[in-house]
């Protein structure tokens, strides 16, 4: 396993929503953070994953850079006292643990709603951003492609991703329960990010509601409304329509709440109004709960609502973990082989140098055909000679004994000396 791989994680398991929203990042912020790592730290590869439930950094560096990572997170989010939040971050220093954590997060095993399908796309985006900023190297490339292949196996071989037990689906189930007495509740979906779009699709499949979509980009609203059979409201006039709504679901990314107590208090609430905030940072002011008749739910209130689907997923966890363990074992073998690849390359170079020196002694007295035969024969001999040491090195990797064999080969062939000459 790559001995330099580490991770740092702040998630719903270690931090409440008000802390998570302080250190959440959009695409531009993630890319800026990656460039901070490149400029100010010895980190050579990194991936920044930021969702409503977690902000995590996976990185490759010889020494722990957790303190620097936390400081740079504070710099990007303009948190002067970021050190005061250090205890919310879980530090993962062992490479095996960091790799396993990334696999489990990517497959939804660590999601607040087990098996949440949105995490796969969020991880893919994080990987793409790392590649865009030249912060994905051989180790990260290989690991992420292994993660994606493992996810495909899980989808094909288990019921873990069956159904739609995502946060957005859980929100729709909650709304259906709370509006059971309504003949046709009016629902406004505010914001069409990944969660907002997923909410609309779930509402189209599972709800009797009259749905209105609001988004800054009207074209996106119209396209999705046409697909789902909903109506649209222009973003600039949605505040005038809130009074008419029974339910408002907000997933808008903003630094400050978009729906305030002052705004909601202007509505005449005859029975009750349901507000669901799926944003991180939150887009609905917490004090709206003080208004009589207002029910506010945020991302931490929405727990495992998709009961039947969730039960199937939970029962499939041992099967998923078995697949994950197989994938990690294969990746671990590759990673260990990567550690001995420099020694294999130096050994090949050393033998090739000997071959070339010996060839030079005899080629002067040979014609072209004889030279070709001799070159071919000596290459074949060299390949057969090196085959056993290479196989033994790879086998030693799996046993965790490669270091001893590397030292033996270095001494036998004086490989370190040859490396100095090459440099």
N, C-alpha and C positions, 0 to 999 in steps of 0.2 A: 504493500500500500504506500502511496505517495506520502512520505513522512512530513511533508510541509503543508498539508491541507488542513484547514481549520474553519471554524464557523462561530458566529455570534448571533444569538437569536433573542428577540423580544416578541412574545406572542400572547394570545389571550390566556394562556396557561400561567403566565408570569406577571402580566400587567393588565390593569383595567382599561376600559375604552379611552378614558381621558388621557392616559399615558400613551397608548398606542397611536392616537391621533396626533400627538405632538411630534412623533418621529415617522410619520407616513410620507411616502414619496410618490410623485407621478413620474412619468417617463423622463422628462427633462431633468428633474432633480436626481433621479437614479443615475443618469448619464453624467451629470456634474460630479456626483459622489464618486463614480468610477474614475473620473479624471483626477479628482483629489488624491485617490489612492495611488494613481500612476505617478503623480507629481510629488507627493509628500511622504510616501511610505515605500518600503521595500517589497510591497505586494506585487507579484508578477502576473497573477491571474485572479479575477474576482467576479462574483455574481451578486447583484443586489436584488432581493425579492421583497417587495412591499405590497401587502394586501390589507384588507380591512381587519384581518386577524393577526397579522405578523409583519414585522420588519426584520429581515435577516441578511447577513452578509457572509458569503462563503468565499474563502480566499486561499491563495497559495503564497506562503512566505516561510523563510527559514525559522524565524522567531515569532512569537506571539505578537500580533499587532492590535490586540483587542482595545487597548487604551487609545491608540491613535484612531482606530475606526470609530469609537464612541465620540471622540473629540470632533472628528470630521462630520459625523452625523449632526452634532450640536452646531457646528459651523454652518452647515447647509440649512438647518432648520432655525438658525438664529436663536439657539438656546444657550444663554451665557453660563448657566449653572448645570450643564449636561451631566457633570460628575455626580450630581445629586440623584440622577436616575440610573446610575451604573448597576445597582443591584437588581434592576428589572431585566437586565441583559444576561442571558445564559451563555457562558463561555464554553465552547467545545474545542478542546485542544488535541484530543486523540483523533488522528485521521480516520480510523475505522468508525468512530462515533459520528464524526462530521459527515462522512459519506452516507452512513445509514440514516442519519437525520434528513439529509437532502432527499434520499429515496422515499422515505416515509412521508415527508411533506409533499413531494411531487405527486405521489399516488393518492393523496387524500387521507392517509392513515392518521395524520395529525390534525386534520381539519376539525373545526368546531361542529360542523355537520359532516359526519363520517362519509368519506367518498365524494365530497363536494367536487363536481365536475369542472368548476371554474378554475381550480388551482392548476390544472394541466396547461391551460392557455396562459395563465399568469406566469408560470415557470418558463414556458417557451418564450414569452415576451422578455423576461429577465435575461434569458440566455442570448436572445437576439441583440439586446441592448449591450450586453457585455462584448459580443462579437463586433458590434458597430464601433465600439470605443477601443478596439484592439486589446481587450482585457480577457479574452478567452484564448488560452493556449492549448497545447496537446492534451494535457490532463483534463481540463474542463470540457473540451470538445468530446473526448472519448466518454467521459462520465455522463454528459448530458444525452448523448446518443444512446447510451446504455439505459438511462432513465426512460427515454421515450420508447425504446423497444420493450422495456419491462412493462410500461403502461399499456402498450398494445397487447401484450400477453395477458395482462390482468383483465382487459376488456373482453378478449376472446375466450378465456378459459375459466372465468369466474363470474358470479352475479354481482360482483362488488360495485360495478358501475350501472347496474340495471336501474330503471326508474329515474327519478329526478329529485333526489334528496339534497338539493343545494340550498344555500341561504335564501335565494330568491324564491324557490319553491316553498320553503318553510314559511316565508313571509306571506305568500299567497294562501297557504293553508290557514295561517293565523287569521287573515282577513276573512276568509270564508266562514270560519268559526264565529268571529265577532259580528258578522253581518247576516247571520242565519235568519234573523227576523225581518230583514229588508227584502222587499220583492225584487228590486233592481237597484242595488247601491251604485252611487256615482263614485268612480275612482279616478283620481289624477295620478299619473306616473310622471314624476318630475326628474328629468335627466335620463339620457340614453347611453350611459356607459355600458360596460359589459353586464353589470348587475341589473341596471334598469331595463336593458333590452331583454334579458332573460326573464325578468318579472313580467314583461308584456307577453312574451311567448307562453309563459305558464298561465297567465290570466286568460289568454285566448283559448287554452286547452281545458281549463278547469274551473272557470268562474262564470257566473251569470251576470257579472257586473257590467255597467255601462262605463267604458273606459275612455279617458281623455289623455293624450300624450303631450307632454311639453318638453321641448328641447331647444337649446340655443340655435342649433342648425335645423331650420324648418324642413329642409329637404329630407333629412334623416327621419324626422317625425312622420312626414307624409308617406315615405316608403314603408316604414314599419306599420303605420296605421292601416295602410292599404293591405298589407300582408295579414294583419291580425283582425281586421274588421273593426277598428277603433276610430275615434275622432281625434282631431288635433286642436291644440290651443297655442297661439303664438306666445313665445317666451315673454315678450314685453307686456302681455296682458293677463298672464296667468294669475297674478295676485287678485285681480278683480273677480276671478272665477272660484277662488278657494271657498268662499262662503257657500257656494252651491254643492260642494263636494262632501260626501260622507267619509271618504278615505283619501288621504294624500300619502303617497309613497315617494320618498325623496332619496335619490342616490347621486346628488350633485357634488362634485369635488370643488370645495371652496375653503378659503382660510377662515372665513367668518360665517356664522349661520345665515342661511337665506330666508328661512321661515322663523320669524321672531314672535315673541309674546304679543308685542304691539300689533303685528299684522293679524295674527289669529284671533285676537280679542275683538277685532272689528267684525267678525262673523257672528251672526245670530245662530246659536247652537240650541236647537229645539230638544234633541235627545242627547246624542253624543257624536263627537267627531274623532275619527281614528287617524293618528299620524304615525307613520312608520319611517324611521330614519335608518337607511342602509348605508349612509356615507361615513367615511373616515378620512378627514375630520368630520364631525357631525355637522349636518346642514340645517338641523332644526334646534332652536334654542331650548335648552332643558327646562326653562321656567314656564313653558307653555302648559306644563302639567298643572300649574296653579289655576288655570282657567277652568271653571266648572264645565263638566261635560267632555273635556278633552282627554283622550287616552293616547299616551305617547309610548312607542316601543322603539328601542334601538337595536343595534346589531347583537348586543349581549343578551337582550331579552328573548331573542328568537332562537330557541333551542331546537332540538330534534323533533320537528313537526311531522316529517314524512314517515310515519310510524311503520307501516308495512314494509316499505322499501328499505327503511333504515334497518329493520330487523334482519332482512335478507343480507344487507351489506355487512352488518356486524357478524353474522354467522359465517360470512365468507372471509373474515379477517385472517384466520389461521392459514387458509389457502393462499391468500395474497402475500402474507408474510413469508411463506415458503418460497414463492416465486421471487420475492425481493431478496431473500437470503441467497438463492441460486445466482441471481444477477450480480449481487455484491461479491460473491465468491469468484465469479468469472472476472469481474472488473479488478478485483484484488490481485488475481494471478497476472493479469495484463500489467497492472501498476508495478508489481514486483519485477516483472520482466523488463519494464522500462528502466528500473534502477540498475540492472546489470547490462543494459544495452551498450553503455559507453565502454565497458570492459570487453564485451564481444567485439565491438568495432575496433578497439585498440589491438585485440588479439589478431583479428583479420588483417589489420594494417601491418602488424609485425611480421606475420607469415608471408604476406604479399611482398614486403620489402626483402625478405630472405629469398623468395622465389625470383624476384626481379634481379637481385644481385647475382644469383647463380646462373640465371638465363644469360645475363650479359657476358659471362665468361665463355659461353659455348656458341652463342648465336653468330659470332664473327666467322666461324668456320663452317657454318651450315647454309644451305640454299634456302629459298623462300618456303618451299614445301616442307623441308625438314624442320625449319623454324616454327612453322604453323603446328606441326605435329607435336613438337616439344612443348610449345606454349599450352596446347590443349591438354597434354598429359600432366604437366605440372599443376595446372589449374584444378584438374580432377583430383590429383593427389592432395592438394591443399584443402579442398572442400571435404574430402574424406577424413583428413586429419583433424579438422576443426569441428566436425560434426559432433563427436562425442563430448568434448568440453562444453559446447553450446547446450547440448541436451542435459548434461550434468548441472550446468548453471541454472537452467530453467527448472529442473527438478528440485535443486537446492532452494530456489525461490519459493516454491510451494511449501517446502519444509521450514522456511524461515532461516535457512543456513547459508544463504548466498554470500554473506560477508566473508566467511572463512574461505570459501572457494575462490572468491575474487582476490583475496590476499595471496593465496597459493599461486594463482595464474600470474599475478603481478610480479611475484618473486621469480617464478620459473622463466618468464619471458621478458623480464625487466620492462614491463609495459609503461610504467611511470616515466622512465628515462626516454622511451620512444615518444611519449606524449610531449615531453619538454622539447625534444628535437623538432617535432611537428609544429610546435607553437613558435 
